[in-house]
Amino acid sequence: MQSTFYVFPWIISITLTLAMGFYALRRRKNIAAIPFAAMCFFATWWSVFYLTGVLSYDLAFKILTAKIMYIGVLGVPLSWTAFALAFSGRGDWINKRTASLVLIVPVITYIIVCTTDIHHLHWAQLSLVTDEVTGLVLLDAPAGWWFWVHALYTYSILLFGTFFLIRQFLEAQNIYRWQIFISIIAILAPWISNALVVFSLITTRLDITSLTFSFSILVLGWGYFRYGFLDLVPVAQRAVFDSIPDVVIVLDPDLRIAELNPASLRTFELGSALVMGQPFKLVFGQWLPVEEMNFAGDGFYKQVLVAINLNPARWFDVFINTLHDQPNHIAGYLITMRDITSYKENEAALGIARDDAVRANSFKTQLLANVSHELRTPLGVISGYTELMARGSYGQITEKQSSILARVKESAQYLDSLVAELIDQAQLDSGKLQLAVASFEPREVFGQVFGQLTVLAEAKNLDFQSEISTDIPIVMTADSQRLKQILVNLISNAIKFTEHGKVEAKILRLSDSQWVMQVSDSGPGIAPDALETIFEPFRQLEHAVKNIRKGYGLGLSISKQIVELMNGTIEVKSQVGQGSTFTITLQLETDSVDGT
């Protein structure tokens, strides 16, 4: 066996390349890791058997190791091409059909290599020769014509894979171009050295191709595995990733930056490729509360205010998700940041508008209450003096004067009822309206209401029917004045808007715990789209006859709010041209309750 220090570079490269192959297998979840590992193992095979042949003096043994070595020679360019396709995003091209076609020439080549001592198609002759530089006895194997066929095929598929990496290099971001550039240079280096050996352009007869191949693989592995590119994302950037408007940052398990999308570079004004592989805290700690960002759990979320250089501060939603390549193994972390500055500005504007509206509504309510109370005093004086004058307390009046005073009194009473409604609405808006709960006799209270309103119905020649069910208790507990107010409002509206037909008012017991007040009419009815708005303050029906449209649309709104204050409900059913039915459902209480 020959002994020389020239073997140490091969021993070192074999050890490191083999280790790189096993390391790549641990990242086999990525489609590019498998062909990369295969390239490592084929290069190791090539170096091992080349070195074994170099150390031997025996010609037959050298020929045998050369033939075995050729498995690595054939496998390296094939695995390189598969790696280039997978890494450039074309892994779907690697399939059984493609493989069967690509392997035709290599299989034929290996058969020819194994039988070359018979036909000399691959190597014209096989003999021993002493290298003048190293003094080693080497195998002298001049190339046969099939050698050049295989060389053409090998360089073709090598250029085929390199083409896609060059294309990716031209389309990639600046921060990735150096990686692809190194990939191309590293893989071309051994083939350049192989050309130098084949054409005898170097002084030694040692074939350094396998050595340079191993060195190139180590360079590639250092570039990919240092930043975890094969673990997380390939160099090839998908269009969707580049077009995402949100900030997207990919970290490796050690919280180093493995990937940035263009939006990240624009947002944080990072124009240098030096951020790749740097600790996340070192690069982004000046802007983000890194200490508060929880990477241990999954689904971290926080809103942060970020001031970048001299630009105005902006709000971001920050999300952190853990990336797993195996169920219990963390492959890295995904950080996404969405600019929500406009949302925050709109939210603040809405808050200011809401506060202004609350203050305006409060002012309106207070003004309404104050004005209503101020109106009540002069209205009382007007009504009082009108009554005295009508009685002749200040002298005899004519029939015409009496008619005028009656109209003044009617208008004053109408204004007084309107003022009362305004006061009720102001109290309801401010939450100050209190119910005066006490015992009362429903037949007496509701009977008075029916009696008073019968006159209005008869004046319009309407058939007014009223009913108090016999199972209604003799004594009930509630705010009787508010109940009268609600009932008067509903019956008055029914009479007001009904021109012919009838109006019905019923007091019914619904169950042991509930009772109802129901008012029906045969008036014009209410359109379906108006049913949703009739209980809003200051809303009146658009189709109401103008000469009977008296009031300001507060009655139903007040009635509904008082009913709800009593823990009851009010419902309306109506058909245009057939009339309406209002039903109020209340809790039946018969125990005496003292309250104000």
Number of C-alpha atoms within 10 A of each C-alpha: 9 12 10 10 7 11 14 11 11 21 15 13 23 25 13 17 26 20 16 22 25 14 15 25 16 13 20 17 15 19 21 24 23 21 25 28 28 23 27 31 24 27 33 29 23 28 26 21 21 25 22 16 25 24 18 19 16 15 17 14 14 25 19 13 20 23 21 18 23 21 18 25 22 21 20 27 24 24 22 23 22 26 24 25 24 24 26 23 18 16 15 9 13 14 9 9 9 10 13 9 9 14 14 10 15 19 13 12 21 19 12 20 22 16 14 19 15 9 13 19 19 24 19 17 15 18 13 14 14 13 16 11 10 13 12 20 20 22 24 19 17 14 16 16 13 18 18 13 13 18 12 12 16 20 12 13 17 22 17 14 22 23 15 18 24 18 12 21 21 13 13 19 18 13 18 19 20 15 15 24 15 15 22 21 14 20 22 18 16 21 19 13 19 19 15 16 18 15 8 11 12 13 11 14 21 17 17 17 23 28 23 23 28 31 24 22 26 21 16 22 22 13 18 19 15 13 20 24 16 23 24 23 15 19 23 20 18 13 8 8 14 15 11 13 16 18 21 21 19 24 26 24 17 12 16 22 23 25 25 21 20 19 19 19 16 11 13 16 11 13 12 10 15 10 20 18 17 16 17 20 16 11 17 13 12 13 15 16 14 14 9 8 15 14 19 10 10 13 11 15 16 14 14 18 16 18 15 14 11 6 8 8 13 15 19 20 16 18 18 22 19 20 19 14 15 9 7 7 11 13 18 23 24 17 18 18 22 15 20 16 15 11 11 14 12 12 12 12 12 12 12 12 12 12 12 12 12 12 12 12 14 15 12 14 20 17 13 18 21 13 14 20 15 12 14 17 11 12 17 14 12 15 18 13 15 19 16 12 16 21 13 12 11 10 9 12 14 10 9 9 13 17 12 14 19 15 13 16 20 13 14 20 16 14 16 19 14 17 21 16 19 22 21 22 24 22 17 17 16 14 9 10 15 13 16 15 18 17 18 18 15 21 18 11 14 22 14 13 16 18 11 12 15 19 13 16 23 12 9 14 13 20 15 20 15 17 15 16 12 11 12 17 14 12 16 19 19 25 18 20 14 17 19 16 15 21 21 18 16 23 25 16 17 25 28 17 18 20 15 16 15 19 25 18 23 17 21 18 20 15 11 10 11 14 19 20 20 23 23 23 27 24 23 19 20 21 15 12 8 13 14 9 14 19 20 15 15 14 16 19 14 10 11 14 11 8 6 9 16 13 13 13 18 21 26 21 19 22 23 19 19 23 19 15 14 18 11 17 17 19 12 15 14 20 15 13 12 12 21 20 20 18 17 21 21 21 18 19 17 16 12 14 14 10 11 9
